[in-house]
């Protein structure tokens, strides 16, 4: 997906990274060796010092306006970033190449582990070329030496695992394999491919074997190694011989992900694809190394989302990841902050030096961060959390992601006598005389079921532009409702209505955003926005399920929800004859 990022990074050799890694290994006296954590892997997870370690990660590339990944990190406050990450329960950062000491120092201080990249070219003519392989070995050696002696300190105790290269070009894979039919197996000291392996797979096994052997023989350290694969090459690179698996998987691309069969628990193609991957690697931990959504305001492709949709998308994908039939080992959100230096689409035609000084509104690559970095120039910009920041805080909470397949919905009201969970009565605000009526009545199809009948005719009453709320308390014994582990507000609806019918409003004790204009309530879109075109067409024939992502109510504190309202505020909705039933907060779709 993020081709521009990788095409740029693959050009970088260790020497070109010296601005950000300005003190190389060997430049000072040998440091005291770090005491490494004992890191092992099972079939489904990492085990660190004997304890299960589920990766709650984020990609970290803290380059601010006017900086690029070729520069030293100057503007970012790494210590503050790591502090915020820990507040979100992040336990892992994924980085793409060697970085300044601040990252390793602050990761150690914050107890955050690192998935350390050793970036190599993605599309060489031949991965088995002897000169190319020698260059890769130099990069691997440089990375291991660097982390063992960075300004006189050994930071290898921060490393969860190394990975060599990512998102290889399929033409280079197929070209290498066809050029070297004689290379079909690699037997190393640590990594052995199957006998029918391709030459590119043998290349990866050989490079990982070199890295593990060099670290073991030089420093006595036994690291785990992997490679970042992605959907375009998953059929060409079968990497079960590595220690753990990393896959960059986005829900909207390529088509074989977006159209995959549905998952076993979450009815999404994304979960279905992840479960298919895990079946290919039943005996190794599988981490989704990148997933995310762009908020580029003028991006014409499907990757363009507003900040609310980005937050809801991250929550939904994490739900898919943590509820697979066979457990995955975790995932990493892409990414921490927006980066202006990235170039994709038309932006790739602009010079790199000019491009990194402004935030291109149509370049999706620059807007994936959960921290917004936006402004007019490299000296005039603002930094603030997007709503996705608070979504990550919610989804990484153990309350949300542990034992999720066993989580039950929270029923609010079935609209039969005594079925309101909180014993509260609904009320119409303000009271309306004529033209608007809400009552409970039996479902004609299922006699045991009761629905809420909503009838409105603005022509029969002087409603004009008046907003009407039908409201119920969500408090019991003075205590607010905690829905922070739920995914949607869900209900069924059928009947006839103009346009979008109504919206739903949630109120909370407080907002998660503490600003002068923050408010402790949030409003959904009109309910037709959550229905497919077919569902809208069949609304007057049968019940249709409405699922409203909780992130669509804004950054509310979902652990303290106090009121729920059906809001009728669109004067263009003249007539309505609708039924609503089975109102609940749902942990699934």
C-alpha positions in Angstrom: 0.0 0.0 0.0 2.6 2.6 1.1 4.7 2.1 -2.0 6.3 5.6 -1.8 7.6 5.1 1.7 9.3 1.9 0.8 10.7 3.0 -2.6 12.3 6.0 -0.8 13.6 4.0 2.1 15.0 1.2 0.0 17.5 3.7 -1.4 19.1 4.2 2.0 22.2 2.4 3.0 23.8 2.7 6.4 26.0 5.5 5.4 23.1 7.6 4.3 21.5 7.1 7.7 24.5 8.5 9.5 22.7 11.8 10.2 20.4 10.0 12.6 22.9 7.4 13.7 25.9 9.6 14.1 27.8 7.6 16.6 28.5 4.2 15.1 29.4 1.0 16.9 33.1 0.9 17.8 33.4 4.7 18.0 33.8 4.4 21.8 35.0 1.8 24.2 33.0 -1.4 24.4 30.0 -1.0 26.7 28.8 -3.3 29.4 26.6 -5.9 27.7 22.9 -5.4 28.2 21.1 -8.1 30.2 18.7 -9.4 27.5 15.2 -10.5 28.3 14.5 -14.1 27.5 12.4 -14.0 24.4 10.8 -17.1 23.0 7.9 -17.8 20.7 5.1 -20.3 20.9 2.6 -21.2 18.1 0.6 -18.1 18.8 2.6 -15.5 20.7 5.8 -14.1 22.0 6.9 -15.1 25.5 9.1 -12.5 27.3 10.8 -13.6 30.5 8.3 -16.4 30.8 5.2 -14.2 30.4 2.9 -14.1 27.4 3.6 -10.9 25.4 0.7 -9.8 23.1 2.0 -7.1 20.7 0.1 -3.8 21.1 2.2 -1.8 18.8 2.5 1.3 16.6 4.8 2.3 13.8 7.1 5.1 14.9 8.8 7.4 12.4 8.9 10.8 14.2 9.8 13.1 11.3 8.2 16.5 11.5 7.7 19.3 8.8 10.9 20.0 7.0 12.4 16.7 8.0 12.6 13.4 6.2 13.7 9.8 7.0 17.1 10.8 5.8 17.5 13.4 8.5 18.3 13.3 12.2 15.3 13.5 14.4 15.3 17.0 15.8 11.8 18.3 16.4 10.0 15.4 17.9 9.9 15.1 21.7 10.6 11.4 21.9 10.4 11.2 25.7 6.9 12.7 25.6 5.9 10.5 22.7 6.9 7.4 24.6 5.1 8.6 27.7 1.9 9.1 25.7 2.3 5.6 24.2 2.5 4.0 27.6 -0.7 5.9 28.5 -2.3 4.2 25.5 -1.0 0.8 26.7 1.4 0.5 23.7 4.1 -2.0 24.5 5.9 -2.2 21.1 7.1 0.2 18.4 8.0 -0.9 14.9 10.8 1.1 13.3 12.2 0.8 9.8 15.9 1.4 10.3 18.4 2.5 12.9 17.5 5.7 14.7 19.0 8.1 17.2 19.8 7.1 20.7 16.8 8.9 22.1 14.4 6.3 20.7 16.2 3.4 22.3 16.9 5.2 25.5 13.3 6.3 26.0 11.9 2.9 24.9 14.0 1.3 27.6 12.9 3.9 30.2 9.2 3.4 29.2 9.3 -0.4 29.1 8.5 -0.5 25.3 9.9 -3.2 23.1 11.1 -2.6 19.5 10.5 -4.5 16.3 13.7 -3.4 14.7 13.8 -3.1 10.9 16.9 -3.6 8.7 15.6 -2.0 5.5 16.9 -3.3 2.2 16.0 -2.6 -1.4 12.5 -4.0 -2.3 13.0 -4.5 -6.1 16.5 -5.5 -7.1 16.9 -7.4 -10.4 18.2 -10.4 -8.5 18.0 -11.0 -4.7 20.7 -13.7 -5.2 23.2 -11.4 -6.8 26.5 -11.8 -4.9 27.2 -8.1 -4.7 23.6 -7.4 -3.5 23.9 -10.1 -0.8 27.2 -8.8 0.4 25.6 -5.3 0.8 22.8 -6.7 2.8 25.2 -8.6 5.1 27.0 -5.3 5.7 23.7 -3.6 6.7 22.8 -6.5 9.0 26.2 -6.4 10.7 26.0 -2.6 11.0 22.6 -2.8 12.7 23.7 -5.4 15.2 27.0 -3.6 16.0 25.2 -0.2 16.3 22.7 -1.4 18.8 25.4 -3.1 20.9 27.5 0.1 21.2 25.5 3.3 20.8 27.4 6.1 22.4 28.9 3.6 24.8 25.6 1.9 25.7 24.2 -1.5 24.7 20.5 -1.1 23.8 19.8 -4.6 22.6 17.7 -5.3 25.6 15.0 -3.2 23.9 14.8 -5.5 20.9 11.8 -7.8 20.6 13.0 -9.0 17.3 14.7 -8.0 14.1 13.2 -8.0 10.6 15.0 -7.9 7.3 13.3 -6.1 4.4 9.7 -5.6 3.7 7.0 -5.6 1.0 9.2 -7.1 -1.7 8.2 -6.4 -5.3 6.6 -9.5 -6.9 8.4 -8.9 -10.2 11.8 -9.1 -8.3 10.7 -12.2 -6.5 9.5 -14.0 -9.6 12.6 -12.8 -11.6 15.0 -14.1 -8.9 13.1 -17.4 -8.7 13.1 -18.0 -12.4 16.7 -16.9 -12.8 17.9 -19.5 -10.2 15.9 -22.7 -10.5 19.0 -24.5 -9.1 18.5 -22.7 -5.7 15.5 -24.5 -4.1 16.7 -25.1 -0.6 18.8 -23.4 2.1 20.2 -25.2 5.1 21.8 -22.9 7.6 22.7 -23.1 11.2 19.4 -21.6 12.4 17.1 -21.5 9.4 16.1 -24.2 7.0 13.8 -23.7 4.1 11.6 -26.5 2.6 13.1 -28.5 -0.2 10.9 -26.8 -2.8 11.6 -23.2 -1.8 12.1 -20.4 -4.2 15.4 -18.6 -4.6 14.0 -15.5 -2.9 12.9 -17.5 0.1 16.4 -19.0 0.3 17.9 -15.5 0.2 15.8 -14.5 3.2 16.7 -17.6 5.1 20.4 -17.0 4.4 20.3 -13.4 5.5 18.4 -14.2 8.7 20.9 -17.0 9.4 23.8 -14.6 8.9 22.3 -12.1 11.3 21.5 -14.6 14.0 24.9 -16.3 13.7 26.8 -13.0 13.7 25.0 -11.7 16.9 25.5 -15.1 18.6 29.2 -15.5 17.8 30.1 -11.8 18.3 28.0 -10.9 21.3 26.6 -14.1 22.7 23.1 -12.8 22.0 20.4 -15.0 20.4 17.9 -12.7 18.5 14.8 -13.7 16.6 14.5 -12.7 12.9 11.7 -12.2 10.4 10.6 -10.3 7.3 7.6 -8.1 6.6 5.4 -9.8 4.0 2.3 -8.4 2.4 -0.7 -9.6 0.4 0.8 -9.1 -3.1 3.5 -11.6 -2.3 1.9 -13.9 0.2 1.6 -16.7 -2.4 5.2 -16.3 -3.5 7.0 -16.1 -0.1 6.2 -19.0 2.2 8.1 -18.0 5.3 7.3 -20.7 7.9 11.0 -21.2 8.4 11.4 -17.8 10.2 11.0 -17.3 13.9 7.8 -15.2 13.6 5.7 -13.7 10.9 5.0 -10.1 10.1 2.3 -9.1 7.5 1.2 -5.6 6.5 -2.5 -5.9 5.8 -4.9 -3.1 5.0 -8.7 -3.7 4.8 -9.3 -1.9 1.5 -6.4 -3.1 -0.7 -5.6 -5.3 -2.6 -8.8 -6.8 -3.9 -8.0 -10.3 -2.7 -8.2 -8.9 0.9 -11.2 -6.7 0.4 -13.2 -9.5 -1.2 -12.0 -12.4 0.9 -14.6 -14.7 2.6 -15.9 -13.5 5.9 -14.3 -14.3 9.3 -15.4 -16.9 11.7 -16.5 -14.4 14.4 -16.4 -10.9 12.8 -18.3 -11.0 9.5 -15.6 -9.1 7.7 -13.3 -10.0 4.8 -10.4 -8.6 6.8 -10.8 -11.1 9.5 -11.3 -13.9 7.0 -8.0 -13.0 5.3 -6.2 -12.9 8.6 -7.6 -16.3 9.5 -6.4 -17.6 6.1 -2.9 -16.3 6.8 -2.8 -18.0 10.2 -3.9 -21.3 8.7 -0.8 -21.1 6.5 1.4 -20.5 9.5 -0.2 -22.6 12.3 3.0 -23.1 14.3 4.5 -19.5 14.3 3.3 -16.2 15.9 1.7 -13.9 13.3 1.7 -10.1 13.9 -0.1 -7.7 11.7 2.8 -5.2 11.3 0.8 -2.4 9.7 -2.9 -1.6 9.6 -4.5 1.9 9.4 -6.4 4.6 7.6 -5.4 7.9 6.1 -7.3 11.2 6.9 -6.1 13.0 3.8 -8.9 15.6 3.2 -8.6 15.8 -0.6 -7.5 12.2 -1.4 -9.7 10.9 -4.2 -9.2 7.2 -3.4 -10.8 4.9 -0.8 -7.9 5.5 1.6 -9.2 9.0 2.3 -11.2 9.1 5.6 -12.2 11.8 8.1 -10.8 11.5 11.6 -13.9 9.9 13.0 -13.9 7.2 10.3 -10.2 6.6 10.9 -10.9 6.0 14.6 -13.8 3.7 13.9 -11.7 1.8 11.3 -8.9 1.2 13.7 -11.3 -0.1 16.4 -13.0 -2.4 13.9 -9.7 -3.9 12.6 -8.3 -4.4 16.1 -11.6 -6.2 16.9 -10.9 -8.4 13.8 -7.4 -9.1 15.0 -8.2 -10.1 18.5 -11.1 -12.3 17.7 -9.6 -14.6 15.1 -10.4 -18.3 15.4 -6.7 -19.2 16.0 -5.1 -16.4 18.0 -2.7 -13.9 16.4 0.3 -12.4 18.2 -0.9 -8.8 18.0 -0.6 -5.9 15.7 0.9 -2.5 15.0 -1.2 0.6 14.1 0.2 2.6 11.2 1.3 5.2 12.4 2.1 7.5 15.3 2.3 10.9 13.6 1.6 12.4 10.2 4.7 12.7 8.0 5.0 15.4 5.4 8.0 14.0 3.6 6.1 11.0 2.1 5.3 11.1 -1.5 2.6 9.1 -3.4 0.5 9.7 -6.5 0.9 13.1 -8.1 3.1 14.2 -5.1 5.9 11.9 -6.3 6.4 14.4 -9.2 7.4 17.2 -6.7 11.0 17.4 -5.6 11.6 15.8 -2.2 13.1 18.9 -0.7 10.1 21.0 -1.6 7.5 18.3 -0.7 8.6 17.8 2.9 8.0 21.4 3.7 4.2 21.3 3.1 1.3 19.0 4.0 -0.2 17.8 0.7 -4.0 17.5 1.2 -4.3 14.9 -1.6 -1.4 12.7 -0.6 -2.8 9.8 1.5 0.7 8.7 2.6 1.1 11.9 4.7 -2.0 11.5 6.8 -2.0 8.1 8.5 -0.9 9.3 11.9 -3.0 9.2 15.1 -1.2 12.4 15.9 -2.1 15.3 13.6 0.8 17.4 12.4 -0.8 20.1 10.2 -0.1 23.6 9.1 1.1 26.1 6.6 4.9 25.5 6.5 7.7 23.7 8.3 7.9 26.5 10.9 4.1 27.1 11.3 2.2 23.9 12.2 0.3 22.4 15.1 0.4 19.0 16.8 -2.6 17.5 18.4 -4.2 14.0 19.0 -6.7 12.9 16.4 -9.8 11.0 17.6 -7.9 7.8 16.6 -5.5 8.5 19.5 -8.3 7.9 21.9 -9.5 4.9 19.9 -6.2 3.3 20.3 -6.3 4.0 24.0 -9.7 2.2 24.2 -8.8 -0.8 22.0 -5.5 -1.5 23.7 -7.2 -1.6 27.1 -7.3 -5.2 28.4 -11.0 -4.6 29.1 -11.5 -4.4 25.3 -9.2 -6.9 23.8 -9.1 -9.9 26.2 -11.6 -12.8 25.9 -13.4 -10.7 23.3 -15.2 -13.7 21.6 -17.0 -14.3 24.9 -18.1 -10.7 25.4 -21.9 -10.3 25.7 -24.0 -7.3 24.4 -25.6 -4.8 26.8 -29.3 -4.8 26.2 -30.8 -1.3 26.6 -34.5 -1.9 25.7 -36.6 -4.4 23.9 -39.5 -2.0 24.4 -41.7 -4.6 26.2 -42.9 -4.0 29.8 -40.0 -4.0 32.2 -37.4 -4.6 29.5 -35.6 -1.3 29.9 -32.4 -2.4 31.6 -32.3 0.7 33.8 -35.9 1.0 34.8 -36.1 4.5 33.4 -38.9 5.9 31.4 -38.4 7.4 28.0 -39.4 11.1 27.7 -40.0 13.4 24.7 -38.2 16.7 24.8 -39.8 19.1 24.4 -43.3 17.7 24.9 -45.1 17.7 21.5 -48.9 18.0 21.0 -50.0 16.3 17.7 -48.0 15.4 14.6 -45.5 13.4 16.6 -46.2 10.1 18.5 -44.1 7.4 19.9 -45.7 4.3 21.4 -45.0 0.6 22.0 -46.9 -2.0 20.1 -46.6 -5.7 19.2 -44.7 -6.8 16.2 -47.2 -8.2 13.7 -44.7 -10.9 12.6 -43.6 -12.0 16.0 -46.3 -11.7 18.6 -43.9 -12.1 21.5 -41.9 -9.1 20.3 -42.6 -5.5 21.0 -41.3 -2.6 18.9 -41.3 1.2 19.3 -43.6 2.8 16.8 -42.6 6.3 15.7 -45.0 8.4 13.7 -44.4 11.9 12.6 -46.1 14.3 10.2 -44.7 17.8 10.4 -47.6 19.1 8.2 -50.2 18.2 11.0 -48.4 20.1 13.7 -46.5 23.3 13.9 -43.1 21.6 14.2 -41.3 23.6 11.5 -37.5 23.3 12.3 -38.0 22.1 15.8 -35.6 19.4 17.1 -37.3 16.6 19.1 -35.4 14.2 21.4 -36.8 10.9 22.7 -34.5 10.3 25.7 -33.8 7.6 28.3 -31.3 7.5 31.2 -28.5 5.0 31.1 -27.8 5.3 34.8 -28.7 2.7 37.5 -28.5 3.6 41.2 -26.6 6.7 40.2 -23.9 4.9 38.3 -23.3 5.5 34.6 -23.1 2.8 32.0 -19.6 1.5 30.9 -19.7 0.5 27.2 -15.9 1.0 26.6 -15.6 -2.7 25.6 -18.4 -2.6 23.0 -18.2 -2.0 19.3 -21.5 -0.6 18.1 -24.8 0.8 19.2 -27.2 -1.6 17.4 -31.0 -1.9 16.8 -33.5 -3.0 14.1 -35.6 -0.7 12.1 -38.3 -1.0 9.5 -41.0 1.2 7.9 -41.3 4.3 5.8 -39.5 7.6 6.2 -38.2 10.6 4.3 -34.4 10.7 4.0 -32.4 9.7 7.0 -35.2 9.4 9.6 -33.3 10.2 12.9 -29.9 10.4 14.5 -28.8 8.9 17.8 -27.1 10.9 20.6 -25.0 9.7 23.5 -24.2 11.8 26.5 -21.3 11.0 29.0 -20.0 12.4 32.2 -17.1 13.8 30.2 -15.2 14.0 27.0 -11.9 12.3 26.5 -10.7 15.6 24.9 -10.2 18.4 27.4 -10.4 21.6 25.4 -12.4 24.7 25.6 -14.8 23.6 22.9 -15.0 19.9 23.9 -18.5 18.6 24.8 -19.6 15.5 26.7 -22.0 14.3 24.0 -21.8 13.0 20.5 -24.3 12.6 17.6 -24.4 9.9 14.9 -25.1 10.4 11.3 -28.7 9.9 10.1 -29.5 6.2 10.4 -29.7 5.6 6.6 -25.9 6.2 6.5 -25.4 2.9 8.3 -27.6 0.9 5.9 -26.6 -0.4 2.5 -28.5 0.8 -0.6 -30.3 -2.6 -0.7 -31.3 -2.3 3.0 -32.7 1.2 2.4 -34.7 -0.1 -0.5 -36.1 -3.0 1.6 -36.7 -0.9 4.7 -40.5 -1.0 4.3 -40.5 -4.7 3.8 -38.4 -6.2 6.5 -36.3 -5.4 9.6 -32.9 -4.0 8.9 -30.1 -4.0 11.4 -28.4 -0.7 12.1 -24.8 -0.8 13.5 -23.4 2.6 14.6 -19.7 2.5 15.5 -19.2 4.0 18.9 -16.4 6.1 17.6 -19.0 8.0 15.6 -20.1 9.6 18.8 -16.8 11.4 19.1 -14.2 11.1 21.8 -16.6 10.6 24.7 -15.6 8.8 27.8 -17.4 5.6 27.0 -16.9 4.2 30.5 -19.4 6.7 31.8 -22.4 7.0 29.4 -25.4 8.7 31.0 -28.1 9.3 28.4 -29.3 7.9 25.0 -31.6 9.9 22.7 -33.2 9.4 19.4 -33.0 12.8 17.7 -35.3 14.1 15.1 -33.7 17.3 13.9 -34.0 17.3 10.1 -36.8 19.6 8.9 -36.6 17.9 5.5 -38.0 14.7 7.1 -41.7 15.5 6.8 -43.2 12.1 7.4 -42.2 9.0 9.2 -43.8 5.7 10.1 -41.1 3.6 11.6 -40.6 0.7 14.1 -37.5 0.3 16.2 -36.7 -2.8 18.3 -33.9 -4.5 20.3 -31.7 -1.5 21.2 -28.4 -2.7 22.6 -24.6 -2.0 22.7 -23.0 -4.8 20.7 -19.5 -6.2 20.9 -19.6 -7.5 17.4 -21.3 -6.6 14.1 
